[in-house]
Amino acid sequence: MRTLSRGGIGLGDVKYAAAFGIWLGWQGTLLALALSLALGACLVLVLLGTGRLGRRDRLAFGPFLSAGAYLSYIGGAAFWSAYEVLL
């Protein structure tokens, strides 16, 4: 994985995602990862726009994984119920 991403995401993040995958199940994990990516992307866009972060700067992904897992834990059931209604 590290070879493909050129050092972007470490194996610690993968192990961490696997750990909360056991805790949340596969649906909760999918939601947590999607929320993590969305939160991270929003913050990066804000930081790039304000000039506090450069294109070559790195930002840890672990806090976003934690936030996504927590949000998935507290609101995951409601999200999946609403999603099933749309189907």
N, CA, C and O atoms as a GROMACS GRO file, in nm:
protein
  348
    1MET      N    1   0.083  -0.119   0.000
    1MET     CA    2   0.000   0.000   0.000
    1MET      C    3   0.087   0.126   0.000
    1MET      O    4   0.060   0.220  -0.074
    2ARG      N    5   0.189   0.125   0.081
    2ARG     CA    6   0.274   0.242   0.091
    2ARG      C    7   0.346   0.269  -0.041
    2ARG      O    8   0.371   0.385  -0.075
    3THR      N    9   0.378   0.165  -0.116
    3THR     CA   10   0.445   0.183  -0.244
    3THR      C   11   0.353   0.251  -0.344
    3THR      O   12   0.397   0.335  -0.422
    4LEU      N   13   0.227   0.215  -0.341
    4LEU     CA   14   0.132   0.274  -0.435
    4LEU      C   15   0.102   0.420  -0.404
    4LEU      O   16   0.081   0.500  -0.495
    5SER      N   17   0.099   0.454  -0.275
    5SER     CA   18   0.060   0.589  -0.238
    5SER      C   19   0.177   0.684  -0.222
    5SER      O   20   0.158   0.801  -0.189
    6ARG      N   21   0.298   0.636  -0.244
    6ARG     CA   22   0.419   0.716  -0.228
    6ARG      C   23   0.430   0.776  -0.088
    6ARG      O   24   0.472   0.890  -0.071
    7GLY      N   25   0.392   0.696   0.012
    7GLY     CA   26   0.404   0.740   0.150
    7GLY      C   27   0.288   0.822   0.200
    7GLY      O   28   0.298   0.881   0.307
    8GLY      N   29   0.177   0.827   0.128
    8GLY     CA   30   0.064   0.911   0.167
    8GLY      C   31  -0.010   0.861   0.289
    8GLY      O   32  -0.036   0.938   0.382
    9ILE      N   33  -0.045   0.735   0.291
    9ILE     CA   34  -0.116   0.679   0.405
    9ILE      C   35  -0.030   0.566   0.460
    9ILE      O   36   0.014   0.478   0.385
   10GLY      N   37  -0.006   0.568   0.588
   10GLY     CA   38   0.080   0.468   0.649
   10GLY      C   39   0.004   0.343   0.688
   10GLY      O   40  -0.119   0.340   0.688
   11LEU      N   41   0.080   0.241   0.723
   11LEU     CA   42   0.016   0.117   0.763
   11LEU      C   43  -0.051   0.129   0.900
   11LEU      O   44  -0.139   0.049   0.933
   12GLY      N   45  -0.011   0.227   0.979
   12GLY     CA   46  -0.079   0.250   1.106
   12GLY      C   47  -0.224   0.291   1.084
   12GLY      O   48  -0.312   0.249   1.160
   13ASP      N   49  -0.250   0.372   0.983
   13ASP     CA   50  -0.386   0.412   0.950
   13ASP      C   51  -0.469   0.294   0.905
   13ASP      O   52  -0.588   0.284   0.937
   14VAL      N   53  -0.408   0.204   0.830
   14VAL     CA   54  -0.479   0.084   0.784
   14VAL      C   55  -0.514  -0.005   0.901
   14VAL      O   56  -0.625  -0.058   0.908
   15LYS      N   57  -0.420  -0.022   0.993
   15LYS     CA   58  -0.447  -0.104   1.112
   15LYS      C   59  -0.555  -0.040   1.200
   15LYS      O   60  -0.639  -0.108   1.257
   16TYR      N   61  -0.550   0.091   1.209
   16TYR     CA   62  -0.650   0.163   1.288
   16TYR      C   63  -0.789   0.148   1.226
   16TYR      O   64  -0.888   0.128   1.298
   17ALA      N   65  -0.797   0.158   1.095
   17ALA     CA   66  -0.925   0.140   1.026
   17ALA      C   67  -0.975  -0.003   1.045
   17ALA      O   68  -1.095  -0.025   1.060
   18ALA      N   69  -0.886  -0.100   1.044
   18ALA     CA   70  -0.927  -0.239   1.068
   18ALA      C   71  -0.979  -0.257   1.210
   18ALA      O   72  -1.072  -0.333   1.233
   19ALA      N   73  -0.919  -0.187   1.305
   19ALA     CA   74  -0.964  -0.199   1.445
   19ALA      C   75  -1.104  -0.144   1.462
   19ALA      O   76  -1.188  -0.208   1.525
   20PHE      N   77  -1.132  -0.027   1.407
   20PHE     CA   78  -1.269   0.021   1.423
   20PHE      C   79  -1.363  -0.048   1.326
   20PHE      O   80  -1.485  -0.038   1.341
   21GLY      N   81  -1.310  -0.117   1.227
   21GLY     CA   82  -1.394  -0.202   1.143
   21GLY      C   83  -1.452  -0.317   1.221
   21GLY      O   84  -1.566  -0.356   1.200
   22ILE      N   85  -1.373  -0.372   1.312
   22ILE     CA   86  -1.422  -0.478   1.400
   22ILE      C   87  -1.529  -0.422   1.493
   22ILE      O   88  -1.628  -0.490   1.523
   23TRP      N   89  -1.510  -0.301   1.537
   23TRP     CA   90  -1.602  -0.237   1.632
   23TRP      C   91  -1.733  -0.196   1.565
   23TRP      O   92  -1.840  -0.213   1.624
   24LEU      N   93  -1.727  -0.142   1.443
   24LEU     CA   94  -1.845  -0.085   1.379
   24LEU      C   95  -1.912  -0.178   1.278
   24LEU      O   96  -2.027  -0.154   1.241
   25GLY      N   97  -1.843  -0.281   1.233
   25GLY     CA   98  -1.898  -0.365   1.127
   25GLY      C   99  -1.868  -0.303   0.992
   25GLY      O  100  -1.814  -0.193   0.983
   26TRP      N  101  -1.903  -0.376   0.886
   26TRP     CA  102  -1.864  -0.328   0.753
   26TRP      C  103  -1.940  -0.203   0.710
   26TRP      O  104  -1.882  -0.116   0.646
   27GLN      N  105  -2.067  -0.192   0.746
   27GLN     CA  106  -2.142  -0.072   0.707
   27GLN      C  107  -2.093   0.052   0.782
   27GLN      O  108  -2.079   0.159   0.725
   28GLY      N  109  -2.069   0.034   0.910
   28GLY     CA  110  -2.016   0.146   0.989
   28GLY      C  111  -1.878   0.188   0.945
   28GLY      O  112  -1.844   0.307   0.948
   29THR      N  113  -1.799   0.090   0.902
   29THR     CA  114  -1.664   0.121   0.854
   29THR      C  115  -1.670   0.198   0.723
   29THR      O  116  -1.594   0.294   0.705
   30LEU      N  117  -1.756   0.158   0.632
   30LEU     CA  118  -1.770   0.232   0.507
   30LEU      C  119  -1.812   0.377   0.533
   30LEU      O  120  -1.757   0.470   0.474
   31LEU      N  121  -1.907   0.394   0.622
   31LEU     CA  122  -1.952   0.529   0.656
   31LEU      C  123  -1.840   0.608   0.724
   31LEU      O  124  -1.820   0.725   0.694
   32ALA      N  125  -1.768   0.543   0.815
   32ALA     CA  126  -1.660   0.611   0.886
   32ALA      C  127  -1.550   0.655   0.790
   32ALA      O  128  -1.499   0.766   0.801
   33LEU      N  129  -1.515   0.569   0.696
   33LEU     CA  130  -1.411   0.606   0.599
   33LEU      C  131  -1.458   0.720   0.508
   33LEU      O  132  -1.380   0.810   0.475
   34ALA      N  133  -1.584   0.715   0.466
   34ALA     CA  134  -1.637   0.822   0.382
   34ALA      C  135  -1.639   0.955   0.459
   34ALA      O  136  -1.604   1.059   0.405
   35LEU      N  137  -1.681   0.950   0.584
   35LEU     CA  138  -1.683   1.071   0.665
   35LEU      C  139  -1.541   1.122   0.690
   35LEU      O  140  -1.518   1.243   0.689
   36SER      N  141  -1.448   1.032   0.712
   36SER     CA  142  -1.308   1.070   0.735
   36SER      C  143  -1.252   1.142   0.613
   36SER      O  144  -1.187   1.246   0.626
   37LEU      N  145  -1.277   1.087   0.497
   37LEU     CA  146  -1.228   1.150   0.374
   37LEU      C  147  -1.294   1.286   0.352
   37LEU      O  148  -1.227   1.381   0.312
   38ALA      N  149  -1.423   1.296   0.379
   38ALA     CA  150  -1.494   1.423   0.360
   38ALA      C  151  -1.444   1.529   0.459
   38ALA      O  152  -1.420   1.643   0.420
   39LEU      N  153  -1.428   1.490   0.585
   39LEU     CA  154  -1.378   1.586   0.684
   39LEU      C  155  -1.236   1.631   0.651
   39LEU      O  156  -1.204   1.750   0.658
   40GLY      N  157  -1.153   1.535   0.615
   40GLY     CA  158  -1.015   1.569   0.580
   40GLY      C  159  -1.007   1.659   0.458
   40GLY      O  160  -0.930   1.755   0.456
   41ALA      N  161  -1.087   1.629   0.356
   41ALA     CA  162  -1.086   1.710   0.235
   41ALA      C  163  -1.134   1.851   0.263
   41ALA      O  164  -1.078   1.948   0.211
   42CYS      N  165  -1.238   1.865   0.344
   42CYS     CA  166  -1.289   1.999   0.377
   42CYS      C  167  -1.184   2.081   0.451
   42CYS      O  168  -1.162   2.198   0.420
   43LEU      N  169  -1.118   2.019   0.549
   43LEU     CA  170  -1.017   2.093   0.624
   43LEU      C  171  -0.898   2.129   0.536
   43LEU      O  172  -0.845   2.239   0.546
   44VAL      N  173  -0.855   2.038   0.452
   44VAL     CA  174  -0.742   2.066   0.363
   44VAL      C  175  -0.776   2.180   0.268
   44VAL      O  176  -0.692   2.266   0.243
   45LEU      N  177  -0.897   2.180   0.214
   45LEU     CA  178  -0.936   2.289   0.125
   45LEU      C  179  -0.935   2.424   0.196
   45LEU      O  180  -0.892   2.524   0.140
   46VAL      N  181  -0.983   2.425   0.320
   46VAL     CA  182  -0.983   2.549   0.397
   46VAL      C  183  -0.840   2.593   0.426
   46VAL      O  184  -0.807   2.711   0.410
   47LEU      N  185  -0.755   2.499   0.468
   47LEU     CA  186  -0.617   2.534   0.500
   47LEU      C  187  -0.538   2.577   0.376
   47LEU      O  188  -0.455   2.667   0.384
   48LEU      N  189  -0.564   2.513   0.264
   48LEU     CA  190  -0.499   2.557   0.140
   48LEU      C  191  -0.548   2.694   0.097
   48LEU      O  192  -0.469   2.778   0.051
   49GLY      N  193  -0.677   2.718   0.112
   49GLY     CA  194  -0.734   2.847   0.074
   49GLY      C  195  -0.684   2.962   0.159
   49GLY      O  196  -0.668   3.074   0.109
   50THR      N  197  -0.659   2.936   0.286
   50THR     CA  198  -0.610   3.042   0.374
   50THR      C  199  -0.458   3.055   0.372
   50THR      O  200  -0.404   3.147   0.432
   51GLY      N  201  -0.390   2.964   0.306
   51GLY     CA  202  -0.245   2.971   0.297
   51GLY      C  203  -0.172   2.910   0.415
   51GLY      O  204  -0.050   2.922   0.424
   52ARG      N  205  -0.242   2.847   0.506
   52ARG     CA  206  -0.177   2.785   0.622
   52ARG      C  207  -0.114   2.650   0.589
   52ARG      O  208  -0.037   2.596   0.668
   53LEU      N  209  -0.148   2.597   0.473
   53LEU     CA  210  -0.096   2.467   0.432
   53LEU      C  211  -0.053   2.478   0.286
   53LEU      O  212  -0.124   2.536   0.204
   54GLY      N  213   0.063   2.424   0.257
   54GLY     CA  214   0.112   2.423   0.120
   54GLY      C  215   0.081   2.291   0.053
   54GLY      O  216   0.040   2.195   0.118
   55ARG      N  217   0.100   2.286  -0.078
   55ARG     CA  218   0.069   2.163  -0.152
   55ARG      C  219   0.159   2.047  -0.112
   55ARG      O  220   0.118   1.932  -0.124
   56ARG      N  221   0.277   2.073  -0.067
   56ARG     CA  222   0.371   1.967  -0.031
   56ARG      C  223   0.367   1.934   0.118
   56ARG      O  224   0.435   1.840   0.161
   57ASP      N  225   0.291   2.006   0.197
   57ASP     CA  226   0.280   1.979   0.341
   57ASP      C  227   0.199   1.853   0.365
   57ASP      O  228   0.115   1.814   0.284
   58ARG      N  229   0.227   1.790   0.478
   58ARG     CA  230   0.155   1.669   0.516
   58ARG      C  231   0.062   1.696   0.633
   58ARG      O  232   0.088   1.784   0.716
   59LEU      N  233  -0.044   1.621   0.637
   59LEU     CA  234  -0.142   1.634   0.744
   59LEU      C  235  -0.177   1.493   0.791
   59LEU      O  236  -0.205   1.405   0.709
   60ALA      N  237  -0.175   1.470   0.920
   60ALA     CA  238  -0.204   1.337   0.974
   60ALA      C  239  -0.349   1.299   0.947
   60ALA      O  240  -0.439   1.383   0.961
   61PHE      N  241  -0.372   1.175   0.909
   61PHE     CA  242  -0.506   1.128   0.876
   61PHE      C  243  -0.574   1.061   0.995
   61PHE      O  244  -0.696   1.044   0.994
   62GLY      N  245  -0.498   1.023   1.097
   62GLY     CA  246  -0.553   0.954   1.214
   62GLY      C  247  -0.665   1.030   1.285
   62GLY      O  248  -0.766   0.969   1.320
   63PRO      N  249  -0.650   1.161   1.308
   63PRO     CA  250  -0.760   1.234   1.373
   63PRO      C  251  -0.889   1.233   1.292
   63PRO      O  252  -0.998   1.231   1.349
   64PHE      N  253  -0.877   1.235   1.161
   64PHE     CA  254  -0.996   1.229   1.077
   64PHE      C  255  -1.060   1.090   1.082
   64PHE      O  256  -1.182   1.077   1.079
   65LEU      N  257  -0.977   0.986   1.091
   65LEU     CA  258  -1.030   0.851   1.108
   65LEU      C  259  -1.106   0.840   1.241
   65LEU      O  260  -1.213   0.780   1.247
   66SER      N  261  -1.050   0.900   1.345
   66SER     CA  262  -1.117   0.897   1.476
   66SER      C  263  -1.251   0.970   1.471
   66SER      O  264  -1.351   0.920   1.522
   67ALA      N  265  -1.252   1.087   1.411
   67ALA     CA  266  -1.376   1.164   1.401
   67ALA      C  267  -1.480   1.091   1.317
   67ALA      O  268  -1.598   1.088   1.352
   68GLY      N  269  -1.437   1.033   1.205
   68GLY     CA  270  -1.530   0.959   1.121
   68GLY      C  271  -1.586   0.836   1.191
   68GLY      O  272  -1.705   0.805   1.177
   69ALA      N  273  -1.502   0.766   1.266
   69ALA     CA  274  -1.548   0.649   1.340
   69ALA      C  275  -1.648   0.690   1.448
   69ALA      O  276  -1.749   0.622   1.468
   70TYR      N  277  -1.620   0.799   1.517
   70TYR     CA  278  -1.711   0.845   1.622
   70TYR      C  279  -1.845   0.889   1.564
   70TYR      O  280  -1.951   0.854   1.616
   71LEU      N  281  -1.841   0.965   1.456
   71LEU     CA  282  -1.966   1.008   1.393
   71LEU      C  283  -2.045   0.890   1.338
   71LEU      O  284  -2.168   0.890   1.343
   72SER      N  285  -1.975   0.792   1.286
   72SER     CA  286  -2.042   0.671   1.238
   72SER      C  287  -2.104   0.594   1.354
   72SER      O  288  -2.212   0.536   1.339
   73TYR      N  289  -2.037   0.593   1.466
   73TYR     CA  290  -2.089   0.522   1.584
   73TYR      C  291  -2.216   0.588   1.637
   73TYR      O  292  -2.312   0.519   1.671
   74ILE      N  293  -2.217   0.722   1.643
   74ILE     CA  294  -2.334   0.787   1.702
   74ILE      C  295  -2.448   0.808   1.603
   74ILE      O  296  -2.563   0.819   1.645
   75GLY      N  297  -2.419   0.813   1.473
   75GLY     CA  298  -2.526   0.841   1.377
   75GLY      C  299  -2.537   0.742   1.264
   75GLY      O  300  -2.612   0.764   1.170
   76GLY      N  301  -2.463   0.633   1.271
   76GLY     CA  302  -2.460   0.537   1.162
   76GLY      C  303  -2.592   0.468   1.136
   76GLY      O  304  -2.632   0.451   1.021
   77ALA      N  305  -2.661   0.429   1.242
   77ALA     CA  306  -2.789   0.358   1.227
   77ALA      C  307  -2.892   0.449   1.160
   77ALA      O  308  -2.967   0.404   1.072
   78ALA      N  309  -2.896   0.574   1.200
   78ALA     CA  310  -2.991   0.669   1.140
   78ALA      C  311  -2.956   0.693   0.993
   78ALA      O  312  -3.046   0.704   0.909
   79PHE      N  313  -2.827   0.701   0.962
   79PHE     CA  314  -2.786   0.722   0.825
   79PHE      C  315  -2.828   0.605   0.737
   79PHE      O  316  -2.885   0.625   0.630
   80TRP      N  317  -2.802   0.482   0.782
   80TRP     CA  318  -2.837   0.366   0.700
   80TRP      C  319  -2.988   0.349   0.687
   80TRP      O  320  -3.036   0.304   0.583
   81SER      N  321  -3.063   0.385   0.791
   81SER     CA  322  -3.210   0.380   0.781
   81SER      C  323  -3.260   0.478   0.676
   81SER      O  324  -3.347   0.444   0.596
   82ALA      N  325  -3.206   0.598   0.677
   82ALA     CA  326  -3.246   0.698   0.577
   82ALA      C  327  -3.204   0.655   0.438
   82ALA      O  328  -3.276   0.680   0.342
   83TYR      N  329  -3.090   0.591   0.426
   83TYR     CA  330  -3.041   0.543   0.296
   83TYR      C  331  -3.132   0.432   0.242
   83TYR      O  332  -3.163   0.429   0.123
   84GLU      N  333  -3.175   0.342   0.328
   84GLU     CA  334  -3.264   0.234   0.285
   84GLU      C  335  -3.398   0.286   0.240
   84GLU      O  336  -3.459   0.227   0.150
   85VAL      N  337  -3.447   0.395   0.299
   85VAL     CA  338  -3.574   0.454   0.256
   85VAL      C  339  -3.560   0.508   0.113
   85VAL      O  340  -3.654   0.500   0.034
   86LEU      N  341  -3.443   0.562   0.081
   86LEU     CA  342  -3.422   0.614  -0.055
   86LEU      C  343  -3.418   0.504  -0.159
   86LEU      O  344  -3.450   0.529  -0.275
   87LEU      N  345  -3.378   0.384  -0.120
   87LEU     CA  346  -3.374   0.274  -0.216
   87LEU      C  347  -3.514   0.229  -0.243
   87LEU      O  348  -3.535   0.136  -0.321
   0.00000   0.00000   0.00000
